[in-house]
Each structure stands twice: as C-alpha cells, then as structure tokens.
Amino acid sequence: ETDMFARSTGLAALLAVGAFACAPAFAQKQVSDLSEAQENEMYCVYDGIGKSDAYYEIAEAYATDDAVAMDALSEDIGVVSDACSTKYNWQGDKEILAVGIGLVGTAADAKMEELLDMGVEEAKILLIYSAMPKLTDADVDAFFDGTWATNVALKQRAAAALKSVGYPEDPKLLPTTLTVLQMSIVSVATVQDWIDYVFQ
C-alpha cells in the first residue's frame, strides 16, 4: 500500500488547489459539491488500486501507454472495479468513469513518488498543480491527446510555467515532471466527467 501520495495528498490535493481552472469554464459542479459518501464512491477504484499488489505495474503501464501491459493487468484492475461496482451497484457508465479516475490518479501518484525518490520535496512536487492554470488551452489539449511528447516548444513553455511557480529547474526532472503534469490534467477531466455524470 502506498503511503506518501495517498488520496489525501495526491489526487485530492490536486482538486483542492484550483486546478479546475483547466476544466471547462461552464462546469458548474465541482468536487466540493460531492458528499463524503459520493467522494468515496468516486475514488473507490483509485483507492482499491492503491492497495493492490499490482499498483506500480498498473501505474507504469498506464503512464507509458503500454497496451500490452495494460491488457496483462486487466484482471487485477477488474478485481478492483468489480468489487466497487458490486458495493455501489453501479449502472451505466459509472464503472468506466471510476476506472478512468483510478488509472490516471494511480499513474500520477506513482510518478510523484519517483520525483520524491529523485530528491524533490513534496511541497515542491505539489507546485506542479499550480503551473497547470498557466498553460494555454492548446497546450492542455496536447497533454490530452499525447502530442506534447514530441512538441519541443510546448515542453519549453511547460518548463517556464513550472519555473514561474518555483518548481526546481533541473533538466533531469523534466520528463517525469511533465508526465505528472499530463496525468494531473487528465485527472481533472476524468473527475469532472464523473461529477457531470452524477449531477446530470
């Protein structure tokens, strides 16, 4: 089971620091509109993967978009999502949405743990969230569709945004940091999709 970036520090912290600036301006409902029980339901798969023996394998496979590894891990993910679906009697798209939150949140947490191992302080890692609203809509879209990985100019803009909020300026940190940034942006969107579905 993970310790440093459990939900209280990782995904919940992301959603509490105004990172919804990256979400559509017309999104009326946010995490603060959910009851504690609704939050627990939304995070069920995320929390379950965090306790799984396959946590790191799942995180790495998702973060690197490794379809073969994800397929091999589908049973591990399915055990968690099936348990949540049974617990909450999910209908419609709830299980799909919850799995999305679980996978991207897990990947973000694991990559943040890598940054810790590289010597970055937790408080500095959380500054990544503060850089998110400084990105343009086009840059956010590129993090969504994966084209950021080959966009040198975007990486430079993202590095500048990180530097502007006080994040350590170290080229060795940038690849992992940008993956955290990507996973964080996608996390915001997947959580917003859940909230929109709940309140539709």
Backbone as JSON, one array per atom type, in Angstrom:
{
  "sequence": "ETDMFARSTGLAALLAVGAFACAPAFAQKQVSDLSEAQENEMYCVYDGIGKSDAYYEIAEAYATDDAVAMDALSEDIGVVSDACSTKYNWQGDKEILAVGIGLVGTAADAKMEELLDMGVEEAKILLIYSAMPKLTDADVDAFFDGTWATNVALKQRAAAALKSVGYPEDPKLLPTTLTVLQMSIVSVATVQDWIDYVFQ",
  "N": [[0.85, -1.19, 0.0], [0.51, 2.23, -0.77], [2.09, 5.15, 0.64], [3.08, 7.89, 0.77], [1.84, 9.43, -1.31], [-0.97, 9.09, -0.93], [-4.57, 9.32, -1.29], [-5.21, 11.67, 0.14], [-3.08, 13.38, -0.16], [-2.29, 13.3, -2.87], [-4.35, 13.05, -5.36], [-6.61, 14.36, -4.23], [-5.46, 16.67, -3.27], [-4.68, 17.87, -5.64], [-7.2, 18.5, -6.68], [-8.03, 20.37, -4.94], [-6.61, 22.71, -5.14], [-7.42, 24.57, -6.96], [-7.05, 23.64, -9.48], [-9.04, 23.17, -11.21], [-9.21, 25.18, -12.91], [-8.34, 24.36, -15.3], [-10.4, 22.95, -16.23], [-13.5, 23.01, -18.13], [-14.93, 26.27, -18.39], [-17.62, 26.43, -18.06], [-18.36, 24.44, -16.37], [-20.38, 23.63, -13.81], [-20.54, 22.18, -11.42], [-18.4, 20.94, -8.83], [-15.77, 19.11, -7.07], [-16.23, 19.85, -4.47], [-18.93, 19.91, -4.29], [-19.73, 17.35, -3.89], [-20.86, 14.87, -1.59], [-19.31, 13.3, 1.3], [-19.7, 10.56, 1.11], [-20.28, 10.3, -1.61], [-17.83, 11.13, -2.69], [-16.18, 9.07, -1.74], [-17.24, 6.96, -3.18], [-16.63, 7.77, -5.82], [-13.85, 7.66, -5.74], [-13.36, 4.99, -5.39], [-12.24, 2.91, -7.06], [-9.72, 4.0, -7.53], [-8.71, 4.13, -4.86], [-8.72, 1.4, -4.36], [-6.9, 0.33, -6.25], [-4.64, 1.48, -5.25], [-4.14, -0.1, -3.06], [-3.48, -2.46, -4.16], [-1.41, -5.26, -5.06], [-0.41, -5.01, -7.54], [-0.01, -2.36, -8.0], [2.23, -0.61, -8.78], [2.91, -1.7, -11.26], [0.55, -1.32, -12.7], [0.4, 1.47, -12.64], [2.73, 2.23, -14.07], [2.3, 1.03, -16.56], [0.02, 2.39, -17.43], [0.89, 5.06, -17.43], [2.87, 5.01, -19.37], [1.46, 4.31, -21.55], [1.24, 1.63, -22.35], [-0.11, -0.76, -24.05], [-0.03, -3.55, -24.19], [0.92, -4.34, -21.67], [-1.12, -3.24, -20.11], [-3.26, -4.8, -20.9], [-2.44, -7.25, -19.89], [-2.67, -6.7, -17.24], [-5.31, -6.42, -16.83], [-6.98, -8.14, -15.42], [-6.25, -7.74, -12.73], [-7.03, -5.07, -12.44], [-9.72, -5.37, -12.99], [-10.65, -6.92, -10.82], [-10.64, -5.04, -8.76], [-12.37, -3.04, -9.79], [-14.72, -4.49, -10.18], [-15.38, -5.16, -7.56], [-15.95, -2.64, -6.51], [-18.08, -1.92, -8.16], [-19.99, -3.79, -7.41], [-20.28, -3.11, -4.72], [-21.38, -0.52, -4.86], [-23.42, -0.81, -6.61], [-23.23, -0.05, -9.36], [-24.47, 1.48, -12.29], [-24.92, 2.02, -15.84], [-22.46, 4.25, -17.07], [-20.82, 4.48, -14.88], [-18.86, 2.69, -13.8], [-16.9, 2.61, -15.8], [-16.08, 5.3, -15.81], [-15.1, 5.54, -13.2], [-12.97, 3.74, -13.24], [-11.32, 5.06, -15.02], [-10.62, 7.35, -13.49], [-9.3, 6.02, -11.44], [-7.09, 4.82, -12.75], [-5.62, 6.98, -13.93], [-5.17, 8.59, -11.73], [-3.65, 6.88, -10.14], [-1.37, 6.57, -11.76], [-0.39, 9.19, -11.76], [0.22, 9.51, -9.02], [2.22, 7.54, -8.65], [4.26, 8.48, -10.32], [4.81, 10.87, -9.04], [5.88, 9.85, -6.73], [8.23, 8.86, -7.8], [9.52, 11.25, -8.32], [9.93, 12.12, -5.71], [11.79, 10.17, -4.94], [13.84, 11.02, -6.48], [14.71, 13.14, -5.13], [13.16, 15.44, -4.91], [11.32, 17.67, -2.95], [8.19, 17.13, -1.24], [6.51, 19.41, -1.04], [7.44, 20.93, -3.15], [6.82, 19.29, -5.31], [4.04, 19.43, -5.32], [3.73, 21.93, -6.37], [3.54, 21.59, -9.05], [0.85, 21.4, -9.64], [0.09, 24.04, -9.41], [1.15, 25.15, -11.64], [-0.46, 24.33, -13.68], [-2.79, 25.98, -14.4], [-1.51, 27.94, -15.86], [-0.99, 27.1, -18.37], [-1.78, 27.18, -21.87], [-4.94, 26.75, -23.58], [-4.53, 25.24, -25.88], [-2.15, 23.94, -25.26], [-2.97, 22.37, -23.09], [-4.76, 20.72, -24.43], [-2.92, 19.32, -25.98], [-1.57, 17.84, -24.07], [-3.62, 16.16, -23.4], [-4.09, 14.65, -25.77], [-1.69, 13.47, -26.26], [0.22, 14.5, -27.96], [2.02, 16.25, -26.89], [4.38, 15.0, -26.2], [6.2, 15.0, -28.27], [6.52, 17.62, -28.83], [8.56, 20.13, -28.8], [8.54, 22.91, -28.32], [6.26, 23.21, -26.73], [7.07, 21.77, -24.46], [9.04, 23.46, -23.56], [7.53, 25.72, -22.92], [5.97, 24.64, -20.87], [7.97, 24.04, -19.04], [8.78, 26.61, -18.43], [6.47, 27.56, -17.2], [6.43, 25.93, -14.95], [8.81, 26.76, -13.7], [8.07, 29.38, -13.1], [6.38, 29.13, -10.93], [8.01, 28.31, -8.97], [9.06, 25.75, -9.09], [11.66, 23.26, -9.03], [14.39, 23.86, -11.23], [15.58, 21.69, -13.21], [16.91, 19.78, -15.66], [16.97, 16.97, -15.59], [14.79, 16.26, -14.13], [12.64, 16.92, -15.68], [11.32, 15.14, -17.69], [9.85, 13.2, -16.09], [8.4, 14.98, -14.52], [6.81, 16.29, -16.42], [5.22, 14.16, -17.2], [3.78, 13.77, -14.83], [2.43, 16.19, -14.87], [0.87, 15.85, -17.19], [-0.72, 13.59, -16.39], [-2.04, 14.75, -14.27], [-3.56, 16.77, -15.45], [-5.28, 15.19, -17.02], [-6.49, 13.82, -14.95], [-8.05, 15.8, -13.71], [-9.94, 16.2, -15.71], [-11.17, 13.66, -15.9], [-12.28, 13.36, -13.38], [-14.04, 15.51, -13.46], [-15.74, 14.6, -15.46], [-16.97, 12.48, -14.12], [-18.33, 13.89, -12.09], [-20.06, 15.49, -13.59], [-21.6, 13.46, -14.68], [-22.81, 12.38, -12.41], [-24.4, 14.52, -11.56], [-26.03, 14.99, -13.68]],
  "CA": [[0.0, 0.0, 0.0], [1.31, 3.43, -0.86], [1.97, 5.98, 1.82], [3.3, 9.32, 0.62], [0.83, 10.08, -2.13], [-2.32, 8.56, -0.8], [-5.55, 10.26, -1.83], [-5.23, 12.93, 0.86], [-2.0, 14.23, -0.66], [-2.2, 13.32, -4.32], [-5.47, 13.47, -6.19], [-7.46, 15.33, -3.54], [-4.72, 17.94, -3.23], [-4.81, 18.44, -6.98], [-8.54, 19.03, -6.91], [-8.3, 21.41, -3.95], [-5.78, 23.9, -5.31], [-7.89, 25.4, -8.05], [-6.65, 23.09, -10.79], [-10.21, 23.14, -12.09], [-9.03, 26.22, -13.92], [-8.12, 23.65, -16.57], [-11.68, 22.36, -16.64], [-14.3, 23.99, -18.86], [-15.43, 27.35, -17.54], [-19.05, 26.27, -17.84], [-18.61, 23.33, -15.45], [-20.97, 24.24, -12.61], [-20.34, 21.37, -10.21], [-17.02, 20.56, -8.57], [-15.64, 18.11, -6.02], [-16.81, 20.38, -3.22], [-20.38, 19.67, -4.31], [-19.96, 15.95, -3.56], [-20.85, 14.47, -0.19], [-18.2, 12.4, 1.59], [-20.06, 9.24, 0.57], [-20.13, 10.38, -3.07], [-16.39, 11.15, -2.95], [-15.66, 7.72, -1.52], [-17.66, 6.15, -4.33], [-15.86, 8.21, -6.98], [-12.46, 7.26, -5.56], [-13.31, 3.59, -4.97], [-11.26, 2.16, -7.86], [-8.43, 4.64, -7.22], [-8.27, 3.65, -3.55], [-8.5, -0.04, -4.46], [-5.64, 0.09, -6.96], [-3.58, 1.89, -4.33], [-3.89, -1.2, -2.12], [-3.23, -3.66, -4.95], [-0.02, -5.68, -5.24], [-0.02, -4.63, -8.9], [-0.08, -0.89, -8.05], [3.28, 0.02, -9.58], [2.81, -2.21, -12.63], [-0.59, -0.63, -13.32], [0.77, 2.88, -12.81], [3.73, 2.37, -15.13], [1.67, 0.65, -17.83], [-0.89, 3.47, -17.85], [1.67, 6.28, -17.68], [3.64, 4.83, -20.61], [0.52, 3.92, -22.6], [1.66, 0.29, -22.77], [-1.36, -1.51, -24.23], [0.2, -4.97, -23.91], [0.98, -4.48, -20.22], [-2.45, -2.95, -19.56], [-4.08, -5.99, -21.16], [-1.99, -8.29, -18.96], [-3.08, -6.28, -15.89], [-6.76, -6.18, -16.83], [-7.62, -8.93, -14.35], [-6.01, -7.04, -11.47], [-7.89, -3.88, -12.44], [-11.1, -5.85, -12.95], [-10.98, -7.34, -9.45], [-10.94, -3.82, -8.0], [-13.56, -2.35, -10.31], [-15.89, -5.34, -9.93], [-15.73, -5.03, -6.14], [-16.58, -1.33, -6.35], [-19.37, -1.95, -8.86], [-20.91, -4.55, -6.56], [-20.52, -2.34, -3.49], [-22.19, 0.67, -5.11], [-24.46, -1.14, -7.59], [-23.07, 0.89, -10.46], [-25.21, 1.31, -13.54], [-24.48, 2.93, -16.89], [-21.03, 4.46, -17.32], [-20.1, 4.79, -13.65], [-17.67, 1.88, -13.61], [-15.9, 3.07, -16.77], [-15.56, 6.58, -15.34], [-14.33, 5.32, -11.98], [-11.71, 3.1, -13.64], [-10.51, 6.14, -15.58], [-10.09, 8.11, -12.37], [-8.37, 5.17, -10.72], [-5.86, 4.61, -13.51], [-4.82, 8.19, -14.1], [-4.74, 9.02, -10.4], [-2.57, 5.97, -9.74], [-0.18, 6.9, -12.53], [0.13, 10.46, -11.26], [0.82, 9.28, -7.7], [3.46, 6.77, -8.78], [5.28, 9.35, -10.9], [5.2, 11.8, -7.99], [6.78, 9.1, -5.85], [9.52, 8.83, -8.48], [10.15, 12.55, -8.08], [10.42, 12.07, -4.32], [12.99, 9.35, -4.94], [14.88, 11.81, -7.15], [15.12, 14.18, -4.21], [12.29, 16.61, -4.92], [10.48, 17.72, -1.75], [6.76, 17.03, -1.5], [5.94, 20.74, -1.25], [7.82, 21.36, -4.5], [6.06, 18.48, -6.26], [2.68, 19.95, -5.38], [3.73, 23.15, -7.19], [3.14, 21.21, -10.42], [-0.57, 21.74, -9.79], [-0.04, 25.49, -9.55], [1.57, 25.51, -13.0], [-1.46, 23.91, -14.66], [-3.61, 27.06, -14.97], [-0.68, 28.82, -16.69], [-0.92, 26.53, -19.71], [-2.82, 27.6, -22.81], [-5.9, 25.7, -23.93], [-3.92, 24.37, -26.88], [-1.18, 23.09, -24.57], [-3.74, 21.39, -22.33], [-5.24, 19.74, -25.42], [-1.79, 18.49, -26.41], [-1.34, 16.87, -22.99], [-4.7, 15.17, -23.51], [-4.02, 13.75, -26.93], [-0.39, 12.83, -26.29], [1.16, 15.13, -28.89], [3.01, 17.02, -26.12], [5.62, 14.23, -26.04], [7.13, 15.33, -29.35], [6.4, 19.07, -29.07], [9.65, 20.76, -28.05], [8.13, 24.25, -27.89], [5.33, 23.03, -25.6], [7.85, 21.38, -23.29], [9.72, 24.68, -23.09], [6.51, 26.56, -22.26], [5.61, 23.98, -19.62], [9.11, 24.23, -18.13], [8.72, 28.01, -17.99], [5.35, 27.66, -16.27], [6.88, 25.29, -13.71], [9.8, 27.66, -13.1], [7.4, 30.59, -12.61], [5.72, 28.86, -9.64], [9.03, 27.93, -8.01], [9.45, 24.35, -9.2], [13.09, 23.14, -9.31], [14.77, 23.9, -12.64], [16.56, 20.64, -13.38], [16.52, 19.01, -16.85], [16.79, 15.54, -15.29], [13.46, 16.07, -13.54], [11.57, 17.36, -16.56], [10.47, 14.1, -18.28], [8.9, 12.68, -15.09], [7.53, 16.09, -14.12], [5.81, 16.51, -17.48], [4.26, 13.06, -17.12], [2.89, 14.11, -13.72], [1.58, 17.27, -15.36], [-0.12, 15.24, -18.08], [-1.66, 12.78, -15.62], [-2.83, 15.65, -13.43], [-4.55, 17.4, -16.34], [-6.28, 14.18, -17.36], [-7.24, 13.54, -13.71], [-9.07, 16.84, -13.55], [-11.01, 15.96, -16.68], [-11.91, 12.44, -15.6], [-13.1, 13.64, -12.21], [-15.13, 16.37, -13.9], [-16.7, 13.74, -16.18], [-17.75, 11.77, -13.09], [-19.23, 14.84, -11.42], [-21.11, 15.84, -14.56], [-22.48, 12.29, -14.83], [-23.59, 12.27, -11.17], [-25.35, 15.62, -11.43], [-26.74, 15.26, -14.95]],
  "C": [[0.88, 1.24, 0.0], [1.11, 4.29, 0.38], [2.02, 7.46, 1.49], [2.21, 10.01, -0.18], [-0.47, 9.29, -2.13], [-3.29, 9.65, -1.24], [-5.47, 11.63, -1.17], [-4.17, 13.91, 0.35], [-2.04, 14.39, -2.16], [-3.4, 13.9, -5.01], [-6.33, 14.52, -5.51], [-6.78, 16.69, -3.46], [-4.82, 18.64, -4.58], [-6.15, 19.15, -7.14], [-8.88, 20.16, -5.95], [-7.57, 22.71, -4.21], [-6.2, 24.75, -6.5], [-7.47, 24.9, -9.41], [-7.84, 22.96, -11.73], [-10.22, 24.32, -13.04], [-8.8, 25.59, -15.3], [-9.41, 22.99, -17.07], [-12.49, 23.42, -17.38], [-14.91, 25.03, -17.93], [-16.91, 27.17, -17.21], [-19.39, 25.12, -16.88], [-19.12, 23.89, -14.12], [-20.61, 23.49, -11.34], [-18.87, 20.98, -10.07], [-16.98, 19.54, -7.44], [-16.29, 18.56, -4.73], [-18.31, 20.19, -3.15], [-20.73, 18.22, -3.97], [-20.0, 15.75, -2.05], [-19.65, 13.56, 0.04], [-18.46, 11.02, 1.01], [-19.89, 9.22, -0.95], [-18.66, 10.42, -3.47], [-15.79, 9.76, -2.81], [-16.02, 6.79, -2.67], [-16.82, 6.49, -5.56], [-14.42, 7.69, -6.93], [-12.3, 5.76, -5.29], [-12.25, 2.8, -5.74], [-9.86, 2.7, -7.6], [-7.88, 4.13, -5.9], [-7.93, 2.16, -3.61], [-7.2, -0.38, -5.16], [-4.47, 0.44, -6.06], [-3.22, 0.82, -3.32], [-3.51, -2.5, -2.84], [-1.73, -3.98, -5.02], [0.5, -5.25, -6.61], [0.02, -3.11, -9.09], [0.95, -0.29, -9.0], [3.24, -0.44, -11.04], [1.68, -1.5, -13.38], [-0.22, 0.82, -13.62], [1.72, 3.07, -13.98], [3.13, 2.05, -16.49], [0.77, 1.77, -18.34], [-0.09, 4.71, -18.24], [2.44, 6.21, -18.99], [2.77, 4.39, -21.78], [0.9, 2.58, -23.22], [0.44, -0.62, -22.85], [-1.2, -2.98, -23.88], [0.21, -5.21, -22.4], [-0.39, -4.23, -19.59], [-3.38, -4.14, -19.75], [-3.73, -7.1, -20.17], [-2.46, -7.99, -17.53], [-4.59, -6.12, -15.76], [-7.48, -6.95, -15.73], [-7.45, -8.26, -13.0], [-6.92, -5.81, -11.34], [-9.35, -4.3, -12.3], [-11.54, -6.3, -11.58], [-11.4, -6.13, -8.62], [-12.24, -3.19, -8.48], [-14.83, -3.17, -10.09], [-16.35, -5.21, -8.48], [-16.44, -3.71, -5.88], [-17.96, -1.31, -6.98], [-20.41, -2.68, -8.04], [-21.29, -3.75, -5.32], [-21.51, -1.21, -3.72], [-23.31, 0.43, -6.13], [-24.42, -0.18, -8.77], [-23.86, 0.48, -11.68], [-24.62, 2.26, -14.58], [-22.97, 3.01, -16.98], [-20.22, 4.66, -16.04], [-18.81, 3.99, -13.48], [-16.55, 2.33, -14.56], [-15.25, 4.37, -16.29], [-14.67, 6.4, -14.12], [-12.99, 4.65, -12.28], [-10.77, 4.15, -14.23], [-9.85, 6.97, -14.5], [-9.02, 7.31, -11.64], [-7.04, 5.03, -11.43], [-5.0, 5.86, -13.59], [-4.34, 8.72, -12.76], [-3.58, 8.18, -9.88], [-1.27, 6.31, -10.46], [0.45, 8.2, -12.04], [0.84, 10.27, -9.92], [2.16, 8.58, -7.81], [4.58, 7.63, -9.36], [5.72, 10.41, -9.9], [6.13, 11.12, -6.99], [8.17, 8.99, -6.47], [10.26, 10.15, -8.27], [10.68, 12.65, -6.66], [11.73, 11.31, -4.25], [14.17, 10.08, -5.6], [15.31, 13.01, -6.31], [14.28, 15.44, -4.2], [11.38, 16.57, -3.68], [9.0, 17.7, -2.14], [6.14, 18.39, -1.81], [6.26, 21.27, -2.64], [7.02, 20.59, -5.55], [4.64, 19.03, -6.41], [2.58, 21.27, -6.15], [3.38, 22.85, -8.64], [1.69, 21.59, -10.67], [-0.76, 23.23, -10.05], [0.36, 25.96, -10.95], [0.48, 25.23, -14.03], [-2.29, 25.06, -15.24], [-2.83, 28.01, -15.87], [-0.55, 28.31, -18.12], [-2.04, 27.06, -20.59], [-3.78, 26.44, -23.06], [-5.3, 24.71, -24.92], [-2.9, 23.43, -26.24], [-1.88, 22.01, -23.75], [-4.26, 20.31, -23.26], [-4.13, 18.79, -25.84], [-1.42, 17.46, -25.33], [-2.42, 15.79, -23.0], [-4.44, 14.17, -24.62], [-2.64, 13.11, -27.12], [0.63, 13.49, -27.2], [2.21, 15.97, -28.17], [4.38, 16.32, -26.12], [6.65, 14.56, -27.11], [7.13, 16.82, -29.68], [7.42, 19.81, -28.21], [9.23, 22.12, -27.5], [7.17, 24.17, -26.69], [6.1, 22.66, -24.33], [8.57, 22.59, -22.69], [8.74, 25.6, -22.37], [6.11, 25.97, -20.92], [6.72, 24.15, -18.58], [9.11, 25.65, -17.58], [7.6, 28.21, -16.97], [5.73, 27.06, -14.91], [7.86, 26.19, -12.97], [9.12, 28.86, -12.45], [6.7, 30.38, -11.27], [6.71, 28.34, -8.6], [9.44, 26.48, -8.02], [10.92, 24.26, -9.56], [13.39, 23.07, -10.81], [15.92, 22.93, -12.86], [16.14, 19.78, -14.57], [16.28, 17.53, -16.58], [15.39, 15.25, -14.74], [12.33, 16.24, -14.57], [10.73, 16.23, -17.16], [9.42, 13.54, -17.3], [7.91, 13.75, -14.67], [6.44, 16.33, -15.15], [4.8, 15.37, -17.53], [3.28, 13.29, -15.97], [1.91, 15.2, -14.15], [0.49, 16.73, -16.26], [-1.17, 14.46, -17.3], [-2.58, 13.65, -14.76], [-3.92, 16.34, -14.25], [-5.66, 16.41, -16.69], [-7.12, 13.82, -16.12], [-8.36, 14.54, -13.5], [-10.25, 16.57, -14.47], [-11.83, 14.73, -16.34], [-12.79, 12.62, -14.37], [-14.28, 14.53, -12.59], [-16.19, 15.57, -14.66], [-17.58, 12.98, -15.2], [-18.78, 12.7, -12.47], [-20.38, 15.22, -12.33], [-22.11, 14.7, -14.71], [-23.39, 12.16, -13.6], [-24.71, 13.31, -11.12], [-26.15, 15.89, -12.71], [-28.27, 15.23, -14.74]]
}
